[in-house]
Amino acid sequence: MILTCPACATRYQADEAKFPPSGRQVRCAKCGHVWHQPGPVAAPESDAAPMPVSPQAAEPSVSRARAFAPTAVVPEEQGEPLARGAMLAVIAGWIGLIALIAAIGYAAMRYRQEIAVIWPQSAGVYSAMGIKLNPQGIDFTKVDYRRENEDGQVVLVVTGNIVNAGSRELSVPQNVRVTLSDEKNHEIYHWNFTPNVQTLKPGQSSPFLTRLSAPPAAARHLEVRFAPHD
């Protein structure tokens, strides 16, 4: 038989053989509420005449059932609350979702350069997070400059490396621009040069060198970047 707690509506499966017709006291294993549970409804009487039972013989039996029926605590093993399975399913779902988000986050950071190459629009998302990426996969490293004196004239020499930071062979843009700006970062001069390499394998680098005679005296900052052909 199914028992339902009037206080918390928790349902239990109980053995109806343990309940006399007059019922008995039961206590909810979840909230502790105690109530009187009626016994199972008797089957309809058959057409056969019932055997006579004297009141004196029946009275003590009913009296003992009422007097000594103990309070029953329905154990959880007989009727585990139906809500527990749903709760476990929800918890498992949240754990799976958190694990999935963590895996996506790890992959997005671990392979950020490859993602930027395949999906250039993602570079803006990484930039908003303070992570600068080159969507082309080709970048500059160890950029440096020095001033030399040749035949009484100042020459600005710019050096560095062009590097493939991606995971596959990439074409190298064939137009590199060097920009000079003043102390307020206003451009005052620029020139272009062509790299001496056309493709780079993953992790491969190629050095470059470019020179400018008589650079502007007001130049304070230098930038090297790829630029579209003029």
C-alpha positions as CSV (number, residue, x, y, z in Angstrom):
1,M,0.0,0.0,0.0
2,I,1.1,3.6,-0.6
3,L,1.4,6.0,2.3
4,T,1.5,9.8,1.9
5,C,2.7,12.1,4.7
6,P,0.0,14.8,5.3
7,A,2.8,17.3,6.3
8,C,5.4,17.0,3.5
9,A,3.6,14.8,0.9
10,T,6.5,12.3,0.9
11,R,5.2,9.0,-0.4
12,Y,6.2,5.5,0.9
13,Q,5.6,1.9,-0.1
14,A,4.5,-0.1,3.0
15,D,3.5,-3.7,3.6
16,E,-0.3,-3.6,4.2
17,A,-0.1,-6.8,6.2
18,K,1.4,-4.8,9.0
19,F,-1.7,-2.6,9.3
20,P,-4.7,-4.0,11.2
21,P,-8.2,-2.9,10.0
22,S,-8.4,-0.3,12.7
23,G,-5.1,1.3,11.4
24,R,-2.0,2.3,13.4
25,Q,0.2,5.3,14.1
26,V,3.0,6.0,11.6
27,R,5.8,8.5,11.6
28,C,7.3,10.1,8.4
29,A,11.0,9.2,8.1
30,K,11.7,12.6,6.3
31,C,9.9,15.2,8.5
32,G,9.0,13.3,11.6
33,H,5.3,14.0,11.4
34,V,3.1,11.3,13.1
35,W,-0.4,10.4,12.0
36,H,-3.0,7.7,12.2
37,Q,-3.0,5.6,9.0
38,P,-6.2,3.5,8.5
39,G,-5.9,-0.1,7.6
40,P,-6.5,-1.5,4.1
41,V,-10.2,-1.6,3.0
42,A,-11.6,-5.1,3.5
43,A,-12.8,-7.0,0.4
44,P,-16.5,-7.1,-0.2
45,E,-18.3,-9.9,1.7
46,S,-19.2,-13.0,-0.2
47,D,-22.7,-14.4,-0.4
48,A,-21.8,-17.1,2.1
49,A,-23.1,-16.4,5.6
50,P,-20.4,-15.2,8.0
51,M,-19.5,-17.4,10.9
52,P,-21.0,-16.1,14.1
53,V,-18.5,-14.5,16.5
54,S,-19.5,-13.7,20.0
55,P,-18.9,-10.1,21.2
56,Q,-17.0,-11.5,24.2
57,A,-14.5,-13.3,21.9
58,A,-14.0,-10.4,19.5
59,E,-13.8,-7.6,22.0
60,P,-10.4,-8.5,23.5
61,S,-8.8,-8.9,20.1
62,V,-9.8,-5.4,18.9
63,S,-8.9,-4.0,22.2
64,R,-5.4,-5.5,22.2
65,A,-4.9,-4.3,18.6
66,R,-5.7,-0.7,19.6
67,A,-3.8,-0.9,22.9
68,F,-0.5,-2.4,21.7
69,A,-0.1,-1.3,18.1
70,P,3.3,0.5,18.3
71,T,4.1,3.7,16.4
72,A,5.6,2.6,13.1
73,V,8.5,4.5,11.5
74,V,8.5,3.7,7.8
75,P,12.1,2.9,6.9
76,E,13.5,4.6,3.8
77,E,14.5,1.2,2.4
78,Q,10.9,0.3,2.0
79,G,9.9,3.6,0.4
80,E,12.7,6.1,-0.6
81,P,11.3,9.6,-1.3
82,L,10.5,9.9,-4.9
83,A,12.1,13.4,-5.0
84,R,15.6,12.1,-4.3
85,G,16.1,10.6,-7.7
86,A,15.1,13.9,-9.4
87,M,17.4,15.8,-7.1
88,L,20.4,13.6,-8.0
89,A,19.6,14.0,-11.7
90,V,19.7,17.8,-11.3
91,I,23.0,17.7,-9.4
92,A,24.5,15.4,-12.0
93,G,23.4,17.7,-14.8
94,W,24.9,20.8,-13.1
95,I,28.2,18.9,-12.6
96,G,28.3,17.9,-16.3
97,L,27.5,21.5,-17.4
98,I,30.3,23.0,-15.2
99,A,32.8,20.4,-16.5
100,L,31.8,21.2,-20.1
101,I,32.3,25.0,-19.5
102,A,35.7,24.4,-17.9
103,A,36.8,22.3,-20.9
104,I,35.7,24.9,-23.4
105,G,37.5,27.6,-21.4
106,Y,40.7,25.6,-21.3
107,A,40.6,24.9,-25.0
108,A,39.8,28.6,-25.8
109,M,42.9,29.7,-23.9
110,R,45.2,26.9,-24.9
111,Y,44.5,27.2,-28.6
112,R,43.8,30.9,-28.7
113,Q,46.3,31.7,-31.5
114,E,45.0,28.8,-33.7
115,I,41.4,30.0,-33.0
116,A,42.3,33.6,-34.0
117,V,43.8,32.3,-37.3
118,I,40.8,30.2,-38.2
119,W,38.2,32.7,-36.9
120,P,39.7,36.2,-37.1
121,Q,36.7,37.8,-35.5
122,S,37.6,36.1,-32.2
123,A,40.7,38.4,-31.9
124,G,38.3,41.2,-30.8
125,V,36.9,39.0,-28.0
126,Y,40.4,38.1,-26.8
127,S,41.4,41.8,-27.0
128,A,38.5,42.7,-24.7
129,M,39.9,40.3,-22.2
130,G,43.3,42.0,-22.4
131,I,44.9,39.2,-24.6
132,K,46.4,40.5,-27.9
133,L,46.5,38.1,-30.8
134,N,47.5,38.3,-34.4
135,P,44.7,36.8,-36.5
136,Q,47.1,36.2,-39.4
137,G,49.2,33.9,-37.3
138,I,52.4,35.7,-38.4
139,D,53.9,38.1,-36.0
140,F,57.1,40.1,-35.2
141,T,59.5,39.3,-32.4
142,K,62.8,40.8,-31.1
143,V,62.2,44.1,-33.0
144,D,65.1,46.5,-32.3
145,Y,66.7,49.6,-33.9
146,R,70.0,51.4,-33.8
147,R,71.5,54.6,-35.3
148,E,74.6,54.3,-37.4
149,N,76.8,56.9,-39.1
150,E,77.7,56.3,-42.7
151,D,79.7,58.8,-44.6
152,G,78.7,61.5,-42.2
153,Q,75.0,60.7,-42.5
154,V,72.7,59.1,-39.8
155,V,71.1,55.8,-40.8
156,L,68.3,54.2,-38.8
157,V,68.7,50.4,-38.9
158,V,65.6,48.3,-37.9
159,T,66.0,44.5,-37.2
160,G,63.8,41.7,-35.9
161,N,62.2,38.3,-36.7
162,I,59.0,37.3,-38.5
163,V,57.5,34.3,-36.8
164,N,54.8,31.8,-37.5
165,A,52.9,31.5,-34.2
166,G,50.2,29.2,-35.7
167,S,50.0,25.4,-35.9
168,R,50.2,25.1,-39.7
169,E,52.2,26.5,-42.6
170,L,51.2,30.1,-43.4
171,S,51.9,32.6,-46.1
172,V,53.9,35.7,-45.1
173,P,52.3,39.1,-46.1
174,Q,54.6,40.7,-48.5
175,N,54.2,44.3,-47.4
176,V,55.7,45.3,-44.0
177,R,55.4,48.9,-42.8
178,V,57.7,50.7,-40.4
179,T,56.1,53.8,-38.8
180,L,57.9,56.6,-36.9
181,S,56.0,58.8,-34.6
182,D,56.7,61.7,-32.3
183,E,56.5,61.9,-28.5
184,K,52.7,62.3,-28.8
185,N,52.4,59.2,-31.0
186,H,51.6,61.3,-34.1
187,E,52.9,59.6,-37.2
188,I,55.6,61.7,-38.9
189,Y,57.1,59.2,-41.4
190,H,56.7,55.6,-42.6
191,W,58.3,53.3,-45.2
192,N,57.6,49.8,-46.5
193,F,59.8,46.8,-47.3
194,T,59.3,43.3,-48.6
195,P,60.3,40.3,-46.4
196,N,62.8,37.8,-47.7
197,V,60.5,34.8,-47.1
198,Q,57.1,33.9,-48.5
199,T,55.9,31.1,-46.2
200,L,56.8,29.9,-42.8
201,K,56.2,26.5,-41.2
202,P,54.7,26.2,-37.6
203,G,57.2,27.8,-35.1
204,Q,59.6,28.9,-37.9
205,S,61.0,32.4,-38.0
206,S,62.9,34.5,-40.5
207,P,65.1,37.6,-39.6
208,F,64.6,40.9,-41.4
209,L,66.6,44.2,-41.7
210,T,65.6,47.5,-43.1
211,R,67.3,50.9,-43.2
212,L,66.3,54.5,-43.5
213,S,68.8,57.3,-44.3
214,A,68.4,60.6,-42.4
215,P,65.4,59.7,-40.2
216,P,63.3,62.6,-38.8
217,A,64.9,64.1,-35.7
218,A,61.5,64.3,-33.9
219,A,61.0,60.5,-34.1
220,R,60.5,58.9,-30.7
221,H,58.5,55.8,-31.3
222,L,58.8,53.0,-33.9
223,E,56.2,50.4,-35.0
224,V,56.5,47.5,-37.3
225,R,53.4,45.9,-38.8
226,F,51.9,44.2,-41.9
227,A,50.1,46.6,-44.2
228,P,48.0,46.4,-47.3
229,H,49.8,47.1,-50.6
230,D,49.7,50.9,-51.4
